[in-house]
Amino acid sequence: MRRDQRWCGSCMLYGELLHSFLLCFSLFLLPFCALRDREEQRETQTFRVFQSLEMTRTQH
């Protein structure tokens, strides 16, 4: 019984460590993903602006 309890405790400890590591990892990666998404959005926005400029130029 005690051996199982000790193993369960170590398993829970490893689970906590893994959970905190994953949490820190995701918190570390989130800003990079957000920055990349923002860059892509900016590129599409500038592309749309250029498209609208081309449209107005062809209309005139």
N, C-alpha and C positions, 0 to 999 in steps of 0.2 A: 504493500500500500504506500509506504513512504517513498519508495523508489519512483512509483508512478506519480506521486504528488510532486516530487522534485523535478521529474522530467516535464510535467505539465507546467510547473513554474518557470523552468528555463525556456520552454516552448513559448509561453506567454511573454517572457522577457524578450525573446528573439522577435516575436510578433510586434511588440511595442517598438523595438529598435527599427525593424523593417518599416513599420508604419510612419515613424518620425522621419526616417531617411527618405521615404517616398514623398512625404509631405514637403520636406525641405527641397527635394529634387524638383517637384512640380512648381514650388514657389520660385525656384531659381530659373526654371525654364519658361514660366508664364510670361515674364516681361519680354523675352526674346520673341516668343510667338506673337505677342501683341504688337511689338515693333515691326515684325515682318508683315503682319496683316495690315498695319497702318501704311507701310511702304507700298504694298500692293494697292491699297485703296487710293493712295496719293497718285500712283501711276495711272490708275483707271480714271481718276478725276482729271488729271492733266490731259489724258488722251481724249476725254469727252470735251474738254475746253478746246483742244485743237480741232476736234471734229466740228464743233459748233462754229469755230472761226472759219474753217473751210466752207461750211454751209453758207455762212453769211457772205463770204467772199464770192462764192459761185452765184449767189442770188443777185449780187450787185452788178 
